[in-house]
Amino acid sequence: MSNIKKITIIIICLVILIVAIVCALLYINKSNGDMTVYNDGDTKVDNRVTGGLEQPETDDIQRSEYNIVSNAITAYIQRLNLENMAYYGIDSNGNRISSISDEEKRQILIDLLSENYISNNNITVETIDESIDFTDQSLLYIPLQMKSLRKGDIESYGVYGLNITYDYQLISENCLIVYIDKENQTFSIEPTDKEYDELEATSNITSIQKNSYNKYTIGRISQENTARDYFNVYIRLALTKPEEVYNRMSKEYREKRFGTIDDYKNYVQKNSDEMKEIEFSQYLINRLTEYTEYVAKDQYGNLYIFKEKKLLDFEIALDDYTLRDSDQEYIQSYQKLSDRNKVANNANIWVKMLNNRDYKSAFELLDETFRTTYFQNNVDVFEQIMREKYPGHYKIEFTDYSEETGIPIITFIMTDISGKSSIQIEQNVYMQLKEGTDFVMSFNVK
């Protein structure tokens, strides 16, 4: 073989090798999405998502659209507050002073309104107070329903939601129309007195001119932010409009866990101070055929489960144990356990109930003779004693197990999850295993 042919073959091989390397690098770069490792079972979920509005054509609102619309509304709601800290500075003596005039504050809000609304209501700096309810409080907006009204160069969305204060006071419920100009990356807001089902796009504008206040940016979407968003929505709704939360629970779940809507409202009222201090800690995602399940966990290990069929169409559950008796996967797993592990599993469920302030469920697991002897067979008496005996949130460590008396006895140490208390509580639980997943128990009352 001539040297020329050898050189030619070598060059071809090198070109093929280079092309292969480049393709591999492109693939790796394309696939390099964030991998989040969760502590519960080391579940891994690929969080790769698109950040823009380029989505398949569908009537459903996409998460990217939701984020843009929600951020636009937030910008609008913040400017309704004439005492917004953005309007103030500090003088040389440390005193707060207004950095702009009242007229300028109103002009900023006008810059966020749609041309259609301004024109139809003759909005000017002098007349805007006749159409817009300004406030001296910082507000949050909770979108509860959102729909696309029109696709095209100017997108429009109808939104129904709640205005609440940062200390969880419900101020108002209203509907808004939000216009999005994708080319200019701008938005405008149109307040309306119409009901949500009556909302329609009424403006024929072809563009929304950019000013200093109506620009939006397309941020990266993450599954963690989605889980955190649902978590925050739950807390805010529970403390301001608990009936909205109750109605988003399945009928089977809410009746078994709480009973009536009044029972749930009572639960929220008793635990409101604690709920205000709850923080998002961890999350995991389960993608199922009919819905996506977002599971959030607070700093105490309590779970908040959101089954999303489509955006803002979700079902809420506040634990993973209430419906265990009808969960075939749980039943099958439970039946494979040894008696010792069944007892440990059930004891863990009982402590979860205490951590969840779910005293009704914890009371119902007690042997009737035991709860009559020590708690007058009264759940309110039981709750009062449990709140005094176990005021914190606990993790447990099993230390002993025996069946010497013919009844399983398991011992565990309860320690404060938050670490605020160094007190350790030793607990003995006596348990009778029954058919299926049923059991009754008693414990040492000191």
Salt bridges, closest charged atoms under 4 A:
ASP34 OD2 - ARG220 NH2 3.01
ASP40 OD2 - LYS297 NZ 2.70
ASP46 OD2 - ARG48 NH2 2.11
ASP60 OD1 - LYS310 NZ 3.86
GLU65 OE2 - LYS151 NZ 2.80
GLU83 OE1 - ARG96 NH2 3.05
ASP102 OD1 - LYS105 NZ 3.61
ASP129 OD1 - ARG106 NE 2.70
GLU155 OE1 - LYS151 NZ 3.83
GLU155 OE2 - LYS182 NZ 3.18
GLU173 OE1 - LYS241 NZ 3.19
GLU200 OE2 - LYS194 NZ 3.79
GLU224 OE2 - ARG228 NH2 2.97
ASP229 OD2 - ARG63 NH1 3.60
GLU244 OE2 - ARG248 NE 3.16
GLU255 OE2 - LYS251 NZ 3.01
GLU274 OE1 - ARG357 NH2 3.01
GLU274 OE2 - HIS393 NE2 3.33
GLU308 OE2 - ARG63 NH2 3.29
ASP319 OD2 - ARG257 NH1 2.73
ASP320 OD1 - LYS352 NZ 3.15
ASP325 OD2 - LYS256 NZ 3.77
ASP358 OD2 - ARG257 NE 3.07
GLU364 OE2 - LYS360 NZ 3.55
GLU383 OE1 - LYS270 NZ 3.29
GLU383 OE2 - ARG387 NE 3.00
